[in-house]
Amino acid sequence: MIGSSLIIFAFSILAGFIGSLLGLGGGIIIIPALTLLLNVPIHEAIGASIVSVIATSSGAAIAYVRDKITNIRIGMFLETATTLGAITGAFIAGLIEPKVLYIVFAVLMIYSAGAMFHKRHSELPMDVVEHPVATRLKLSSAYYDKALDETVAYKVTGVYPGYAVMYGAGVISGLLGIGSGVFKVLGMDVFMKLPMKVSTATSNFMIGVTAAASAGVYFSRGDINPLVAGPVALGVLLGAQAGTKAMERLNNKTLRLIFIPILLYVALQMLWKGWWM
């Protein structure tokens, strides 16, 4: 059992590092590691994944909020869309064939990966026209970029498409039981034209809020096994702290290049589930 705990701990450090670096939940690493390598029941693996998301968000949010990279206004505004989407997903579960949704969203992710790759040489968004809603809600902001050694001011556009993507992220999260961190980053980077660092930091803040809302359900059902969730939480916290330090010292172009293969991996995983399962 000690050996298994050490393996879980090691994978959790990696999950926390990648999760905090890119604004994703650790589920894309934690769930396959637990189910395929250690034969942990899927419901316990998902429960541990929820814990990893909360731990990643907690470990990363402190540093990102302190350094004003996280845009809390955008995070809370978009969280309303994610919450509405999750409620919708819970209501329509069973009415829509999940396989179709897997394929549709996989295609959307592949398209978005192409859009990200197209602007891989762009460090910061250029010639962004601020959306009227962003002006009224004061969503535009600025942060100090340690890699560039300068204060970066940015404007927010594409509020409606970004909000729609967040709503869709909530729907698939509630309907398919998967994390939506990838879609949160996509919505902010591709549609709202935020700097990649702001997108990942704000996503870290948002996924913690979403996961905390559902953690009680998993706990009450007995799906959170302390022997699994304990090493996951500790490992993810350590990894998240290392990830935040690394993220602040990387430029936006590098973060985007790291994010693209992760995006394609998740898209192919969704295609596989939609086509063969």
SEMI-597340 format. One line per field, with one value per residue (C-alpha): residue number from 1; residue in three letters; x, y, z. Coordinates in Angstrom, 1 decimal, decimal comma. Example, Ala and Ser with C-alpha at 12.3 -4.5 7.8 and 13.67 -1.06 7.14 Angstrom:
BEGIN
mimi	[1 2]
kollo	[ala ser]
X	[12,3 13,7]
Y	[-4,5 -1,1]
Z	[7,8 7,1]
***
This chain:
BEGIN
mimi	[1 2 3 4 5 6 7 8 9 10 11 12 13 14 15 16 17 18 19 20 21 22 23 24 25 26 27 28 29 30 31 32 33 34 35 36 37 38 39 40 41 42 43 44 45 46 47 48 49 50 51 52 53 54 55 56 57 58 59 60 61 62 63 64 65 66 67 68 69 70 71 72 73 74 75 76 77 78 79 80 81 82 83 84 85 86 87 88 89 90 91 92 93 94 95 96 97 98 99 100 101 102 103 104 105 106 107 108 109 110 111 112 113 114 115 116 117 118 119 120 121 122 123 124 125 126 127 128 129 130 131 132 133 134 135 136 137 138 139 140 141 142 143 144 145 146 147 148 149 150 151 152 153 154 155 156 157 158 159 160 161 162 163 164 165 166 167 168 169 170 171 172 173 174 175 176 177 178 179 180 181 182 183 184 185 186 187 188 189 190 191 192 193 194 195 196 197 198 199 200 201 202 203 204 205 206 207 208 209 210 211 212 213 214 215 216 217 218 219 220 221 222 223 224 225 226 227 228 229 230 231 232 233 234 235 236 237 238 239 240 241 242 243 244 245 246 247 248 249 250 251 252 253 254 255 256 257 258 259 260 261 262 263 264 265 266 267 268 269 270 271 272 273 274 275 276 277]
kollo	[met ile gly ser ser leu ile ile phe ala phe ser ile leu ala gly phe ile gly ser leu leu gly leu gly gly gly ile ile ile ile pro ala leu thr leu leu leu asn val pro ile his glu ala ile gly ala ser ile val ser val ile ala thr ser ser gly ala ala ile ala tyr val arg asp lys ile thr asn ile arg ile gly met phe leu glu thr ala thr thr leu gly ala ile thr gly ala phe ile ala gly leu ile glu pro lys val leu tyr ile val phe ala val leu met ile tyr ser ala gly ala met phe his lys arg his ser glu leu pro met asp val val glu his pro val ala thr arg leu lys leu ser ser ala tyr tyr asp lys ala leu asp glu thr val ala tyr lys val thr gly val tyr pro gly tyr ala val met tyr gly ala gly val ile ser gly leu leu gly ile gly ser gly val phe lys val leu gly met asp val phe met lys leu pro met lys val ser thr ala thr ser asn phe met ile gly val thr ala ala ala ser ala gly val tyr phe ser arg gly asp ile asn pro leu val ala gly pro val ala leu gly val leu leu gly ala gln ala gly thr lys ala met glu arg leu asn asn lys thr leu arg leu ile phe ile pro ile leu leu tyr val ala leu gln met leu trp lys gly trp trp met]
X	[0,0 2,9 4,3 0,9 0,7 4,2 3,2 0,0 2,0 4,5 1,8 0,0 3,1 3,1 -0,6 -0,3 2,6 0,9 -2,5 -1,2 1,0 -1,8 -5,0 -6,3 -7,6 -5,3 -7,8 -6,2 -3,2 -4,7 -7,7 -5,7 -2,9 -5,3 -7,5 -5,0 -1,9 -3,3 -6,7 -8,5 -12,3 -13,4 -15,7 -12,9 -10,6 -13,1 -13,4 -9,7 -9,6 -12,1 -9,7 -6,8 -8,6 -9,4 -5,7 -4,4 -6,6 -5,7 -2,0 -1,9 -4,6 -2,8 0,3 -1,6 -4,1 -1,2 0,7 -2,5 -2,3 -5,7 -8,5 -11,1 -13,8 -13,6 -13,4 -16,6 -18,4 -17,6 -18,3 -22,0 -22,0 -20,2 -22,7 -25,7 -24,2 -23,7 -27,3 -28,4 -26,2 -27,7 -31,2 -30,6 -28,5 -30,1 -31,8 -28,7 -26,4 -23,1 -21,1 -22,3 -21,2 -17,8 -17,3 -18,6 -16,5 -13,4 -13,8 -14,1 -10,9 -9,0 -10,1 -9,1 -5,7 -5,2 -6,1 -3,6 -0,9 -1,6 -0,7 2,1 4,6 2,4 3,5 0,6 -2,7 -2,5 -5,0 -7,7 -10,9 -12,5 -16,1 -18,8 -19,8 -16,1 -16,0 -19,2 -18,0 -14,4 -13,0 -9,8 -6,8 -3,0 -0,4 3,4 5,1 8,3 9,4 9,0 10,0 7,2 3,6 1,2 -2,1 -4,7 -8,3 -11,1 -13,1 -15,3 -17,4 -20,4 -18,4 -16,3 -19,4 -21,0 -17,8 -18,0 -21,6 -20,7 -17,9 -20,4 -22,8 -20,2 -18,9 -22,3 -23,4 -20,2 -18,5 -15,3 -13,2 -13,7 -10,4 -9,3 -12,4 -12,0 -8,5 -9,7 -12,6 -10,3 -7,3 -8,9 -12,2 -11,6 -8,0 -6,5 -2,8 -2,1 -0,9 -4,1 -6,1 -4,4 -4,3 -8,0 -8,9 -7,0 -9,2 -12,4 -11,9 -11,5 -14,9 -16,5 -14,9 -15,7 -19,4 -19,4 -17,0 -19,7 -21,7 -18,8 -18,0 -21,6 -21,6 -18,4 -16,5 -13,6 -11,2 -8,8 -6,1 -6,2 -7,2 -4,6 -1,5 -3,2 -3,9 -0,3 1,3 -0,8 -0,2 3,6 3,4 1,1 3,6 6,4 4,1 3,2 6,8 7,6 4,6 5,5 9,0 7,8 6,6 3,1 4,4 6,0 2,8 0,8 3,2 2,9 -0,9 -1,4 -0,3 -2,3 -5,3 -4,8 -4,4 -7,7 -9,4 -8,2 -9,3 -12,8 -12,9 -12,0 -14,8 -17,3 -16,4 -15,6 -17,2]
Y	[0,0 2,3 1,7 2,6 5,7 6,8 6,2 8,3 11,0 11,1 11,4 14,0 16,2 16,1 16,7 19,7 21,1 20,9 21,9 25,1 25,9 25,6 26,3 22,7 20,3 17,4 14,8 14,2 12,7 11,6 9,5 7,5 6,9 5,7 3,6 2,1 1,7 1,1 -0,4 2,2 2,1 4,9 6,6 6,8 8,1 10,8 11,8 12,0 14,1 16,6 16,8 17,4 20,3 22,0 21,5 22,8 25,8 26,4 26,0 28,3 30,9 32,4 33,3 34,3 36,5 38,0 38,9 40,2 37,8 36,4 38,6 38,0 40,1 38,0 34,8 35,5 36,8 33,7 31,4 32,3 30,9 27,7 27,3 27,8 25,3 22,7 23,0 22,6 19,6 17,9 18,5 17,2 14,2 11,2 13,3 13,8 11,0 11,6 10,2 13,0 15,6 14,0 14,2 17,8 19,1 17,2 18,8 22,2 21,6 20,5 23,7 25,8 24,0 25,1 28,7 28,6 27,2 29,9 32,6 30,6 33,5 36,1 37,0 39,4 40,1 43,1 45,7 44,4 46,5 46,5 45,0 47,4 44,9 44,6 48,4 48,5 45,6 46,9 43,6 44,9 45,1 44,8 42,7 42,7 40,1 38,8 37,1 40,4 42,6 45,0 45,8 44,4 46,2 44,3 44,8 42,3 41,5 38,7 38,7 36,9 34,1 33,7 33,5 30,9 28,7 28,9 27,9 24,9 24,0 23,9 21,7 19,1 19,1 18,5 16,1 14,1 14,4 15,7 18,8 22,0 23,7 23,2 25,0 27,9 28,6 28,3 30,7 33,4 33,0 32,3 34,3 37,0 37,7 37,6 37,1 33,4 33,9 35,7 32,9 30,1 32,0 32,9 29,4 28,1 30,4 29,3 25,5 25,6 27,3 24,8 21,7 22,9 23,1 19,4 18,0 17,7 15,4 13,0 13,1 12,3 9,3 7,9 8,4 10,2 7,5 9,2 6,6 7,8 11,5 12,1 11,5 13,2 16,4 16,6 15,8 18,3 21,1 20,6 20,4 23,5 25,6 24,6 25,2 28,8 29,7 28,2 29,9 33,4 33,0 31,6 33,8 33,5 31,9 29,1 28,5 28,3 25,8 23,6 23,9 22,8 19,2 18,8 20,2 17,7 14,9 15,7 16,1 12,7 11,2 12,6 11,4 7,9 7,9 9,3 6,9 3,6 3,5]
Z	[0,0 0,8 -2,7 -4,3 -2,2 -3,4 -7,0 -6,5 -4,8 -7,7 -10,4 -8,3 -8,2 -12,1 -12,2 -9,9 -11,9 -15,3 -13,8 -12,3 -15,3 -17,8 -15,8 -16,1 -13,5 -12,8 -13,9 -17,3 -15,4 -12,1 -13,5 -16,1 -13,6 -10,9 -13,1 -15,6 -13,4 -10,0 -10,7 -8,6 -9,2 -11,6 -9,1 -6,5 -9,3 -10,2 -6,5 -6,2 -9,4 -7,8 -4,8 -7,2 -8,9 -5,6 -4,4 -7,7 -7,6 -3,9 -4,5 -7,5 -6,8 -3,9 -6,0 -9,1 -7,1 -5,1 -8,3 -9,9 -12,9 -12,1 -13,3 -10,6 -12,3 -15,5 -13,4 -11,4 -14,5 -16,6 -13,6 -13,9 -17,4 -16,3 -13,4 -15,7 -18,1 -15,4 -14,3 -18,0 -18,4 -15,3 -16,7 -20,2 -19,1 -20,8 -23,5 -25,6 -26,8 -25,0 -27,9 -30,2 -27,7 -27,3 -31,1 -31,4 -28,7 -29,8 -33,3 -31,6 -29,6 -32,7 -34,4 -31,4 -31,3 -34,9 -34,0 -31,2 -33,4 -36,0 -33,4 -31,8 -32,5 -30,9 -27,4 -26,6 -28,3 -30,6 -31,8 -29,5 -29,5 -26,1 -26,0 -24,6 -22,0 -20,9 -20,6 -18,4 -16,2 -16,0 -17,2 -18,8 -16,5 -16,3 -14,6 -14,2 -16,4 -14,8 -18,1 -20,1 -17,1 -17,9 -16,9 -19,5 -20,0 -21,9 -23,2 -23,3 -26,4 -27,6 -24,4 -26,0 -27,7 -24,5 -22,4 -24,8 -24,6 -20,8 -20,9 -23,1 -20,8 -17,9 -20,0 -20,8 -17,3 -15,9 -18,6 -19,3 -15,9 -17,3 -16,3 -18,2 -17,5 -21,1 -22,4 -19,9 -21,2 -24,8 -24,2 -22,7 -25,0 -28,4 -28,1 -25,5 -26,6 -23,1 -22,6 -22,1 -18,6 -17,6 -19,2 -17,3 -14,0 -14,2 -15,2 -12,1 -10,0 -11,7 -11,6 -7,9 -7,5 -9,8 -8,1 -4,6 -5,5 -6,5 -3,9 -1,3 -3,5 -4,1 -0,4 0,7 -1,8 -0,3 -3,6 -1,9 -0,5 2,0 1,2 -2,4 -2,0 0,7 -1,4 -4,3 -2,3 -0,9 -4,3 -6,2 -3,7 -4,1 -7,9 -8,0 -6,1 -8,5 -11,5 -10,4 -10,1 -13,6 -15,2 -14,1 -15,6 -19,0 -21,8 -23,3 -26,5 -24,6 -22,5 -25,7 -27,3 -24,1 -24,1 -27,7 -27,4 -24,2 -26,0 -28,9 -26,4 -24,7 -28,1 -29,3 -26,0 -26,5 -30,1 -28,9 -26,3 -28,8 -31,7 -30,0 -26,6]
***
